[in-house]
Amino acid sequence: MYYSAAVPPEEATRLVKARQILTLIRKHCGGRDISEMVLLDYGASTGLMTAFFAEHFKRVVGVDVDRPALDIAAQRFRNVNLSFQPIDSERTTFAADSFDVVIANQVYNCVENQGDMFAEIHRVLKPGGFCFLGARNKYALIESQYRLPLLSMLPGGVAKLYLRAFRNTSTFAGHRYLSHARLMKLAAPFKVHDYTLEILRRPADFGFDSLTVVAPLARILPLEWIVGLIPNYIMILERRG
C-alpha cells in the first residue's frame, strides 16, 4: 500500500477520482482480468493516482512533461511494477502496440497539439486496447475547475482577468478546452464508448457519489439533446482491432 487512509483532502479527492476511473475500467472490461494488463498514465504529475493504478495492473508507467513533478513521484512511490518517464511533447518513446490501457484524465487541454496526443495514444495502444478519457467541455455553462459561469468560453486574456477578479489566480488551461463535436472528431480513429450520460443517470454504479443528487433529474431530462452543454465527458476510446 502506497498511502494510509489519513491523507490530505486534495489527495483524498484525487484518490476518489482514481477509484472512479478503475470502476469504469472494470465495468468496461467485463470479466477480463486487469491484473494482467499494462497501463500508461498519460499526465501522471506527482504520481498519486498512477501509484493507485499500480496496485491493480500488471505494470504501470506514468509520463508527463513536468519533470519536477515526476521527480517527486519517483521518490515517493517505489514498486517493481511502477515507473515514471518524462516526455518533451505529446509524443512518447514507447513502441507501437505497447499498452492495454491508457488513462488520459483531464489532460488534453494541457497540451499544445491535441491531435498529436490522440494520435500517440492510438499508436501505443494494442489493437483492442482502450483509453479512459476524462475531458472538460468548452461550452459548459459552469466551468468545472473554478466553478465560474461561462469561464471556458472566454478568450484567454479575458478569462485570466475574470479569474484574477473572482478566484485570485490567473492560472488556467481552459482556453484549450474543446466542444463535444471537436472531441468526437479527434476521437474518430477509435471506437467511442461515451459513458457520460450513463454515469449522470446511474452515478452510484460507478462510484460517483457526488452526482447522486442530480441523478433523479438526469434520468428524466433528455440529456441527449443538450450533450453539448454538459461540463465534463467520460469516454472509453477503443483502438479497433
Backbone as a ProteinNet text record, in pm:
[ID]
protein_1_A
[PRIMARY]
MYYSAAVPPEEATRLVKARQILTLIRKHCGGRDISEMVLLDYGASTGLMTAFFAEHFKRVVGVDVDRPALDIAAQRFRNVNLSFQPIDSERTTFAADSFDVVIANQVYNCVENQGDMFAEIHRVLKPGGFCFLGARNKYALIESQYRLPLLSMLPGGVAKLYLRAFRNTSTFAGHRYLSHARLMKLAAPFKVHDYTLEILRRPADFGFDSLTVVAPLARILPLEWIVGLIPNYIMILERRG
[TERTIARY]
85.8	0	89.3	58.8	142.3	102.9	-12	-61.3	-157.2	-173.6	-266.4	-401.2	-497.8	-632.1	-632.5	-537.3	-532	-448.4	-510.5	-440.8	-498.5	-420.8	-472.4	-596	-684.6	-810.3	-790.9	-690.1	-668.3	-631	-546.4	-508.5	-626.2	-707.2	-825.7	-918.5	-933.8	-1018.6	-962.9	-832.9	-771	-782.9	-776	-792.1	-935.7	-1031.9	-1171	-1182.5	-1120.7	-1124.1	-1057.7	-946	-877.2	-966.7	-1038.3	-1129.1	-1244	-1292.7	-1399	-1350.3	-1229.2	-1171.5	-1156.7	-1106.4	-1088	-1222.3	-1324.9	-1457.3	-1508.2	-1493.1	-1538.7	-1458	-1327.4	-1243.3	-1287.5	-1311.4	-1355.1	-1489	-1581.6	-1711.2	-1696.5	-1612.5	-1593.1	-1527.4	-1439.2	-1367.7	-1454	-1565.5	-1646.8	-1570.6	-1552.6	-1484.4	-1335.2	-1279.1	-1136.3	-1053.5	-941.4	-855.4	-760.8	-783.8	-698.7	-561.5	-548.1	-418.7	-311.9	-352.9	-257.8	-234.2	-289.7	-280.2	-170.7	-116.1	-13.8	-79.4	-55.2	-126.3	-28.7	-66.3	6.3	-80	-26.2	-94.8	-35.8	-111.2	-64.5	-102.6	-2.9	-26.4	-25.4	83.6	89	110.1	170.8	200.7	283.9	242	319.2	289.6	210.7	205.9	109.7	28	-60.4	-158.1	-227.6	-323.2	-251.1	-135.9	-57.2	-20.8	22	57.2	-64.2	-179.7	-301.9	-328.2	-315.1	-340	-240.4	-118.6	-16.3	-54.6	-146.6	-192.6	-288.2	-332.4	-437.1	-396.6	-289.5	-247.3	-111.1	-80	45.3	165.4	160.9	269.1	209.9	263.5	211.2	328.5	313.9	411.8	340.3	396.4	341.6	432.6	374.2	453.2	394.9	482.6	439.6	551.3	515.1	616.4	673.5	609.3	650.3	754.7	882.4	988.4	999.4	989	992.3	881	761.1	651.4	684	742.1	777.9	890.3	980.8	1085.6	1024.2	922.7	851.6	785.3	721.1	653.6	751.8	866.6	963.7	1023.2	1037.9	1089.7	986.5	862	757.7	705.5	690.7	625.2	725.1	754.6	853.4	792.9	788	737.6	794.4	812.7	875.7	790.4	659.6	573.4	535	604.9	570.7	693.7	680.4	791.4	735.5	823.5	785	888.1	838.7	927.6	883.4	976.8	941.8	925.7	841	827.3	843.2	883.8	908.8	798.7	707.8	598	482.7	390.1	279.4	323.9	439.9	490.5	563.9	562.3	640.3	744.7	829.4	933	894.5	772	731.7	707.6	729.4	699.8	549.3	511.6	369.3	315.5	186.4	116.9	175.5	207.5	274.2	179.7	61.3	-22.3	-162.8	-215.5	-354.6	-450.2	-407.3	-492.4	-410	-468.4	-411.7	-513.8	-466.3	-552.9	-509.2	-603.3	-579.1	-689.6	-671.9	-776.7	-748.4	-834.8	-823.5	-685.6	-636.7	-503.3	-502.9	-604.9	-599.3	-587.2	-646.2	-641.7	-508.7	-420	-289.8	-179.8	-211.8	-110.2	-125.4	-16.4	-17.1	-90.2	-60.1	-116.8	-202.7	-331.7	-421.3	-433.8	-425.5	-429.7	-313.7	-193.6	-77.5	-97.5	-159.4	-183	-274.3	-385.6	-478.4	-412.1	-332.3	-262.7	-161.5	-93.8	5.5	-61.8	-173.4	-246.6	-290.1	-338.7	-379.2	-260	-144.8	-25.5	22.3	26.8	85.1	-12.6	-142.1	-238.9	-226.6	-243.3	-253.9	-388.4	-398	-528.7	-628.2	-743	-840.8	-820.8	-706.4	-683.9	-767.5	-768.5	-855.7	-797.4	-849.9	-809.8	-928.4	-908.6	-1005.4	-979.8	-1081.8	-1068.9	-1165.2	-1110.3	-1189.4	-1160.9	-1263.8	-1240.8	-1344.1	-1297	-1388.3	-1434.6	-1550.2	-1619	-1603.9	-1565.6	-1552.1	-1684.1	-1795.4	-1924.4	-2007	-1938.5	-2007.5	-2054.2	-2175.8	-2227.4	-2150.5	-2110.1	-2026.9	-1896.9	-1783.6	-1654.8	-1623.5	-1573.7	-1562.7	-1455.5	-1342.5	-1231.3	-1254.1	-1295.2	-1308.4	-1452.6	-1548	-1689.9	-1736.2	-1691	-1731.8	-1815.2	-1925.1	-2009.5	-1934.6	-1947.2	-1901.2	-1749.8	-1674.5	-1530.1	-1460.4	-1491.5	-1418.7	-1452.1	-1557.3	-1594.1	-1521.1	-1455	-1393.5	-1255.7	-1212.3	-1074.6	-975.7	-854.7	-756.6	-730.5	-707.8	-677.6	-793.3	-913.4	-1031.8	-1055	-1033.2	-1050.8	-956	-831.6	-735.7	-778.1	-830.5	-880.6	-998.2	-1086.5	-1203.3	-1158.3	-1059.6	-1008.3	-939.9	-863.4	-792.7	-892.1	-1002.6	-1102.3	-1180.6	-1211.6	-1302.7	-1237	-1117	-1051	-906.3	-862.7	-728.5	-619	-639.4	-539.5	-558.3	-453.5	-466.3	-419.7	-400.8	-357.1	-476.9	-478	-595	-556.2	-584.6	-558.1	-686.3	-792.5	-921.6	-936.4	-843.3	-852.7	-832	-785.6	-770.9	-885.1	-983.6	-1098.6	-1163.8	-1220.1	-1287.8	-1435.4	-1512.8	-1653.5	-1666.1	-1784.2	-1810.8	-1786.5	-1830.7	-1813.8	-1666.2	-1584.5	-1441.2	-1372.5	-1412.7	-1356	-1388.1	-1511.8	-1551.3	-1474.8	-1442.7	-1364	-1223.7	-1162.2	-1029.7	-1033.5	-1144.7	-1157.9	-1202.9	-1214.8	-1268.3	-1194.6	-1061.7	-995.5	-1033.7	-1094.8	-1130	-1277.2	-1310.3	-1449.4	-1483.2	-1577.3	-1605.5	-1719.8	-1692.7	-1795.6	-1813.9	-1917.1	-1940.6	-2027.6	-1965.7	-2035.3	-2094.5	-2080.9	-2118.6	-2262.7	-2356.7	-2497.9	-2533.8	-2473.5	-2499.1	-2453.6	-2338.6	-2287.8	-2376.5	-2422.4	-2511.1	-2641.9	-2689.4	-2818.2	-2805	-2688.5	-2667.2	-2530.2	-2506.8	-2372.4	-2324	-2413.4	-2371.7	-2308.6	-2349.4	-2293.7	-2147.6	-2103.2	-1966.6	-1884.5	-1940	-1867.9	-1868.9	-1955.7	-1964.6	-2070.3	-2040.6	-2139.3	-2179.8	-2088.8	-2120.3	-2228.9	-2254.6	-2354.9	-2491.7	-2502.4	-2630.4	-2742.6	-2708.8	-2812.2	-2875.3	-2800.8	-2855.5	-2911.6	-2890.9	-2932.9	-3082.7	-3170.6	-3314.6	-3352.9	-3293.3	-3321.2	-3262.6	-3140.5	-3074.2	-3153	-3223.8	-3298	-3424.3	-3473.3	-3595.4	-3568.4	-3450.5	-3417.5	-3369.5	-3399.4	-3347.1	-3202.8	-3111.2	-2971.9	-2908.6	-2957.5	-2903.6	-2920.1	-3020.5	-3045.7	-2951.6	-2897.5	-2812.8	-2672.5	-2628.8	-2498.6	-2386.2	-2406.4	-2303.3	-2280.6	-2365.9	-2351.6	-2309.3	-2292.8	-2251.2	-2107.5	-2075.9	-1943.3	-1826.7	-1849.8	-1737.7	-1782	-1695.2	-1726.2	-1635.5	-1693.3	-1618.5	-1640.7	-1532.1	-1541.7	-1434.8	-1463.4	-1363.2	-1341	-1214.9	-1178	-1104.8	-1167.5	-1113.1	-1043.1	-920.2	-849.6	-907.6	-947	-1008.2	-904.9	-948.3	-857.7	-811.8
-119	0	123.9	221.5	340	454.5	446.6	559.2	507.3	583.1	544.1	607.8	571.2	628	775.9	819	958.7	1037.9	1086.9	1163.7	1304.1	1402.2	1538.8	1543.3	1641.5	1647	1647	1720.2	1724.5	1586.2	1515.1	1381	1285.2	1301.8	1217	1232.8	1356.2	1381.5	1312.3	1317.2	1253.5	1101.2	1046	901.6	858.8	943.7	915.2	908.3	1002.9	1002.8	877.5	836.7	716.1	593.2	585.6	471.6	474.2	592.8	603.2	554.6	595.2	550.9	399	344.3	199.4	126	179.9	117.7	111.7	223.4	224.7	128.3	123.5	31.1	-113.4	-147.9	-284.6	-314.7	-219.7	-241.1	-259.1	-176.9	-185.8	-318.5	-369.1	-492.6	-616.9	-601.2	-719.1	-815.9	-937.8	-1038	-1046.8	-959.8	-967.6	-929.1	-994.8	-975.3	-858.5	-746.2	-629.6	-645.8	-741	-759.6	-811.1	-851.6	-895.4	-788.2	-668.7	-562.1	-461.7	-398.6	-294.9	-159.7	-63.7	64.9	181.3	279	405.4	517.2	589.5	707.1	829.8	886.1	997.8	1127.3	1188	1305.9	1267.9	1201.5	1142.3	1243.7	1358.1	1461.3	1400.6	1420.6	1371.4	1226.5	1158.9	1013.6	948.3	1024.9	964.9	865.9	910.4	823.1	710.3	740.4	639.2	525.1	560.2	458.6	375.7	438.9	364.6	260.7	300.4	206.6	90.8	116.5	11.8	-100.9	-75	-180.2	-277.5	-242.8	-322.2	-376.5	-322.1	-363.8	-433.5	-508.3	-583.2	-489.9	-387.1	-288.4	-154.2	-46.9	87.9	182.3	265.4	370	503.8	602.3	737.4	831	911.4	1008.1	1147.5	1247.6	1386.5	1475.5	1596.9	1694.6	1767.4	1753.9	1822.2	1736.5	1760	1677.5	1690.3	1810.5	1818	1736.8	1737.7	1657.7	1509	1464.1	1323.1	1284.4	1378.5	1351.1	1323.9	1402.7	1380.1	1243	1209.8	1080.2	964.5	974.5	866.2	847.4	958.2	949.9	893.5	927.3	889.2	747.7	707.8	580.9	486.4	377.7	282.6	141.8	80.8	-54.2	-113.7	-242.6	-306.4	-295.5	-275.2	-269	-125.9	-26.5	114.6	193.3	274.6	360.4	490.9	591.5	723.7	768.3	826.1	872.9	1011.8	1107.1	1239	1234.5	1321.2	1339.3	1487.7	1520.2	1659.2	1718.6	1634	1681.4	1583	1586	1491.2	1349.2	1335.7	1205	1136.2	1003.2	924.3	844.8	772.7	690.4	542.4	509.2	369.3	313	184.9	117.4	113.8	101.7	86	-41.2	-39	-156.8	-199.6	-103.6	-135.4	-152.2	-90.5	-83.7	-137.8	-202.9	-248.5	-134.3	-44.2	65.2	193	303.2	436.8	518	593.3	687.8	828	907.9	1048.2	1129.4	1155.4	1219.2	1367.7	1451.4	1596.5	1646.3	1596.3	1634.7	1692.7	1664.8	1705.8	1856.9	1933.5	2078.9	2137.1	2052.2	2099.8	2084.2	2023.8	2000.3	2098.6	2123.3	2218.5	2163.6	2037.5	1978.5	1857.8	1881.3	1775.7	1662.7	1695.8	1591.7	1495	1547.8	1461.5	1371.4	1425.4	1345.7	1227.3	1252.2	1144	1042	1090.7	1000.1	913.7	972.8	897.4	791	825.9	726.5	609.9	642.2	536.6	449.6	510.5	436.6	338.9	382.6	297.7	193.1	208.5	107.3	-18.2	-132.6	-257.2	-260.5	-331.1	-349.3	-408.2	-345.1	-386.3	-321.4	-254	-180	-53.2	16	132.5	239.8	359.4	477.3	528.3	550	624.4	771.9	844.2	987.9	1064.8	1149.1	1247.1	1383	1453.1	1574.1	1680.9	1797.4	1909.1	1971.8	2036.1	2090.4	2241.8	2291.2	2435.8	2508.9	2446.7	2514.8	2478.9	2438.9	2419.7	2554.4	2558.8	2684.1	2723.1	2622.3	2645.3	2568.4	2637.6	2572.3	2483.2	2361.7	2259.8	2288.1	2342.8	2358.1	2471.5	2588	2705.6	2742.1	2669.5	2689.3	2830.5	2886.7	3020.5	3011.7	3084.7	3080.1	3127.4	3050.2	3086.5	3102.1	3067.8	3092.1	3028.8	2902.9	2832.4	2882.2	2961.6	3014.8	3144.3	3203.9	3334.9	3324.1	3426	3429.9	3425.5	3375.2	3353.2	3473.3	3590.5	3709.5	3752.1	3746.7	3783.3	3684	3555.2	3452.1	3473.9	3514.6	3539.1	3656.6	3762.5	3876.4	3834.9	3755.6	3703.9	3621.8	3533.7	3450.8	3534.1	3633.9	3717.2	3793.4	3833.3	3909.9	3823.8	3698.4	3617.7	3498.5	3458.1	3343.5	3374.8	3496.9	3539.6	3453	3415.1	3340.5	3371.5	3349	3362.7	3235.6	3129	3001.6	2926.8	2908.9	2849.5	2789.9	2660.5	2594.2	2573.9	2638.3	2618	2680.8	2767.5	2824.1	2717.6	2597	2487.3	2386.2	2411.9	2321.8	2313.9	2197.4	2176.3	2145.9	2161.5	2124	1972.2	1922.6	1779.5	1736.5	1818.7	1784.2	1776.2	1869.4	1867.7	1747.1	1713.2	1595.4	1469.2	1459.7	1342.4	1334	1447.7	1448	1394.3	1437	1386.6	1236.6	1190.7	1050.1	961.6	1017	942.4	811.1	801.9	673.7	560.9	596.5	498.2	458.2	347.4	315	380.9	474.7	556.3	495.7	474.2	433.7	551.5	630.4	750.3	713.1	714.1	676.1	796.2	914.4	1036.3	1033	1007.9	1012.9	898.5	782	667.6	696.9	762.6	797.7	902.6	1000.5	1101.9	1040.7	940.2	880.4	771.4	705.8	599.6	617.1	730.2	758.8	660.4	609.6	518.8	391.6	350.1	229.1	246.1	371.4	399.7	468	479.1	541.7	692.7	754	899.6	948.1	932.7	964.3	1110.5	1198.2	1341.9	1376.3	1287.1	1313.8	1253.4	1184.8	1120.5	1221.8	1342.9	1444.9	1488.1	1479.3	1520.8	1404.4	1281.6	1164	1160.3	1190.6	1185.6	1280.3	1399.3	1494.1	1445.3	1390.1	1341	1227.8	1151.3	1037.5	1079.8	1200.1	1243.5	1348.1	1409.5	1510.1	1443.6	1501.6	1449.3	1496	1438.5	1483.9	1471.1	1378.2	1363	1491.4	1570.2	1694.6	1807.5	1798.2	1906.4	1857.2	1749.6	1692.2	1793.7	1889.7	1990.2	2088.1	2084.4	2176.8	2106.8	1976.2	1901.8	1940.1	1968.5	2021.8	1927	1796.8	1703.1	1574.1	1521.5	1398.6	1285.7	1167.3	1048.7	942.8	903.6	813	705.1	593.8	491.4	493.5	515	516	386.6	301.5	169.1	167	119.5	102.9	-17.2	5.8	-102.7	-210.9	-335.7	-447.4	-462.6
0	0	0	-84.9	-100.2	-7.7	57	134	239.3	344.6	451	425.9	512.1	497.9	532.8	615.1	658.3	558.1	453.5	351.7	347.7	299.2	287	198.3	221.6	144.7	-6.3	-56.2	-200.1	-254	-179.1	-221.8	-210.1	-107.1	-92.8	-212.5	-260.1	-377.3	-500	-516.7	-633.1	-625.2	-504.8	-491.1	-519.8	-485.8	-522.6	-674.3	-742.9	-889.6	-945.2	-885	-930.7	-915.3	-805.2	-784.2	-884.4	-917.7	-1017.4	-1153.6	-1190.6	-1317.1	-1317.9	-1208.1	-1200.1	-1209.8	-1145	-1150.9	-1294.1	-1368.4	-1506.9	-1592.6	-1571.3	-1647.6	-1623.2	-1497.4	-1466.4	-1533.3	-1528.3	-1591.8	-1741.9	-1801.1	-1945.6	-1984.3	-1899.3	-1930.1	-1909	-1841	-1813.4	-1725.2	-1771.5	-1690.2	-1713.2	-1799.3	-1826.6	-1704.1	-1686.9	-1570.8	-1594.8	-1526.9	-1549.3	-1484.4	-1394.4	-1327.7	-1423.1	-1543.1	-1644.5	-1751.1	-1729.4	-1829	-1793.8	-1898.1	-1883.9	-1911.8	-1824.2	-1828.9	-1840.8	-1921.5	-1933.2	-1876.2	-1777.5	-1722.9	-1791	-1884.5	-1967.1	-1895.6	-1830.1	-1747.3	-1600.9	-1557.4	-1423.7	-1313.1	-1344.1	-1244.4	-1130.1	-1004.8	-890	-855.8	-937.3	-931.6	-834.6	-764.9	-665	-728.9	-833.6	-900	-974.3	-1030.5	-1100.9	-1006.7	-885.3	-786.5	-745.5	-737.2	-707.1	-816.2	-942.6	-1052.1	-1049	-1000.9	-996.2	-901.2	-809.8	-719.8	-788.5	-908.6	-973.3	-1110.9	-1169.6	-1302.4	-1294.8	-1399.1	-1401	-1399.8	-1483.8	-1490.8	-1528	-1468.2	-1490.6	-1515.2	-1619.6	-1648.8	-1647.9	-1578.5	-1577.8	-1655.2	-1743.8	-1819.8	-1799.9	-1814.3	-1802	-1853.8	-1897.4	-1937.2	-1816.1	-1700.9	-1578.1	-1506.4	-1535.6	-1478.5	-1326.7	-1267.9	-1121.1	-1055.4	-1113.9	-1059	-1065.8	-1178	-1190.8	-1095.2	-1065.9	-967.2	-830.5	-796	-669	-670.4	-781.9	-793.8	-777.2	-844.2	-840.3	-701.1	-627.6	-491.3	-393.8	-415.1	-319.6	-341.4	-467.4	-498.4	-564.9	-495.9	-544.8	-543.4	-658.7	-669.8	-797.7	-799.4	-914.7	-1040.7	-1025.6	-1145.2	-1182.1	-1124.4	-1144.5	-1184.9	-1289.8	-1331.8	-1386.4	-1392.8	-1442.5	-1545.9	-1655.9	-1762.1	-1808.4	-1816.8	-1870.5	-2021.7	-2073.2	-2217.8	-2247.9	-2368.4	-2405.4	-2492	-2537.7	-2622.2	-2605.9	-2698.3	-2693.1	-2726.5	-2788.4	-2828.6	-2713.3	-2715	-2619.8	-2697.4	-2623.7	-2687.4	-2689.4	-2651.3	-2644.7	-2784.7	-2797.7	-2923.2	-2946.5	-3071.2	-3103.1	-3038.2	-3007.3	-2952.4	-2817.9	-2731.3	-2604.6	-2485.8	-2490.6	-2371.1	-2396.3	-2292.6	-2295.4	-2265	-2175.2	-2128.5	-2120.2	-2160.8	-2139.4	-2061.5	-1964.6	-1893.3	-1929	-1978.5	-2011.9	-1945.7	-1817.3	-1739.5	-1722	-1778.8	-1766.6	-1808.2	-1919.2	-1964.2	-2105	-2186	-2326.9	-2342.3	-2249.4	-2259.4	-2212.4	-2163	-2116	-2220.5	-2334.9	-2436.6	-2551.6	-2620.2	-2730.2	-2852.4	-2886.4	-3007.5	-2969.1	-2958	-2911.3	-3012.3	-3140.9	-3242.7	-3228.3	-3199.6	-3178.6	-3057.4	-2951.8	-2832	-2861.2	-2929.9	-2961.7	-3053.9	-3149.3	-3240.4	-3165.7	-3068.2	-2991.6	-2904.7	-2843.5	-2764.1	-2852.5	-2970.9	-3064.7	-3102.8	-3122.6	-3166.2	-3058.8	-2933.1	-2828.1	-2775.4	-2802.2	-2760.3	-2846.3	-2781.9	-2856.6	-2929.9	-3040.7	-3103	-3002.9	-2989.9	-2890.4	-2755.2	-2735.6	-2612.3	-2610.9	-2496.8	-2488.1	-2397.2	-2416.6	-2338.5	-2258	-2127.8	-2049.1	-2073	-2118.5	-2144.1	-2054.7	-1969.7	-1895.2	-1954.6	-2004.7	-2084	-2052	-2011.8	-1986.7	-2117.4	-2110.2	-2226.8	-2234.8	-2349.5	-2370.4	-2346.7	-2380.2	-2374.8	-2251	-2144.4	-2017.3	-1963.8	-1913.8	-1857.7	-1731.5	-1653.1	-1535	-1555.6	-1558.1	-1577.8	-1456.8	-1482.4	-1378.3	-1273.6	-1312.9	-1219.5	-1120.4	-1170.3	-1084.1	-1052.5	-1113.3	-1083.8	-1112.8	-1223.7	-1265.1	-1393.3	-1401.5	-1521.6	-1646.1	-1753.2	-1888.6	-1900.2	-1796	-1796	-1916	-1946.5	-2051.5	-2191.8	-2204.8	-2336.8	-2370.1	-2269.7	-2289.2	-2355	-2428.7	-2479.2	-2363.3	-2390.8	-2285.1	-2196.5	-2256.3	-2177.3	-2089.7	-2142.2	-2065.6	-1951.8	-1980.6	-1878.4	-1761.4	-1790.1	-1682.8	-1595.6	-1657.4	-1579.5	-1491.6	-1547	-1475.9	-1354.6	-1375.7	-1267.3	-1159.5	-1203.1	-1106.1	-1018.2	-1077.8	-1002.4	-904.5	-943.3	-862.5	-792.6	-835.4	-771.5	-732.9	-752.2	-713.4	-777.9	-901.8	-977.3	-1124.9	-1202.1	-1347.5	-1417.9	-1340.7	-1396.1	-1452.3	-1584.5	-1647.5	-1782.8	-1798.8	-1926.9	-2006.1	-1961.4	-2024.9	-2161.6	-2201.1	-2335.4	-2442.4	-2401	-2496.3	-2485.7	-2403.5	-2399.7	-2537.5	-2567.9	-2695	-2671.8	-2775.8	-2771.9	-2783.6	-2754.5	-2770.3	-2914.8	-3009.8	-3151.1	-3189	-3138.1	-3169.2	-3105.5	-2983.8	-2918.6	-2997.5	-3043.1	-3120	-3251.8	-3308.7	-3432.3	-3406.5	-3295.2	-3260	-3230.8	-3176.6	-3138.8	-3254.1	-3373.6	-3487.5	-3518.1	-3498.1	-3527.6	-3431.7	-3318.3	-3216.7	-3226.8	-3165.6	-3136.9	-3003.8	-3003.6	-2885.4	-2803.6	-2675.1	-2579.8	-2484.3	-2504.3	-2424	-2303.9	-2185.6	-2062.8	-1989	-2043.9	-1972.8	-1922.4	-2010	-1971.2	-1878.2	-1901.5	-1813.6	-1671.6	-1657.4	-1524.3	-1458.3	-1534.9	-1477.7	-1429	-1497.6	-1461.6	-1354.8	-1349.8	-1250.9	-1184	-1119.2	-1067	-961.2	-879.3	-772.7	-828.5	-947.9	-1008.9	-1046.7	-1057.8	-1099.8	-990.4	-871.2	-761.2	-762	-843.1	-849.8	-750.1	-622.8	-519	-519.2	-560.1	-560.2	-661.9	-756.3	-859.9	-827.4	-714.7	-684.2	-666.3	-624.1	-604.1	-735.7	-846.1	-975.7	-1056.2	-1008	-1084.1	-1112.1	-1013.9	-1045.4	-1159.2	-1159	-1267	-1398.8	-1392.6	-1514.1	-1578.3	-1496.9	-1552	-1627.2	-1600.8	-1669	-1777.6	-1774.5	-1875.5	-2004.7	-2118.4	-2246.5	-2267.8	-2192.1	-2194.6	-2332.9	-2411.4	-2547.4	-2628.7	-2595.3	-2668.7	-2626.5	-2505	-2453.2	-2419.4	-2485.9	-2455	-2475.7	-2564.9	-2591.6	-2479.5	-2375	-2261.7	-2133	-2137	-2017.6	-1982.5	-1856.8	-1821.3	-1847.4	-1831.1	-1838	-1905.7	-1990.7	-2062.8	-2014.2	-2005.8	-1965.9	-2072.5	-2137.9	-2251.6	-2242.9	-2306.5	-2334.9	-2485.7	-2526.2	-2667.1	-2697.5	-2772.9	-2801.2	-2936.7	-2936.5	-3064.3	-3137.7	-3257.5	-3335.8	-3364.1	-3358.8	-3378.5	-3522.7
[MASK]
+++++++++++++++++++++++++++++++++++++++++++++++++++++++++++++++++++++++++++++++++++++++++++++++++++++++++++++++++++++++++++++++++++++++++++++++++++++++++++++++++++++++++++++++++++++++++++++++++++++++++++++++++++++++++++++++++++++++++++++++++

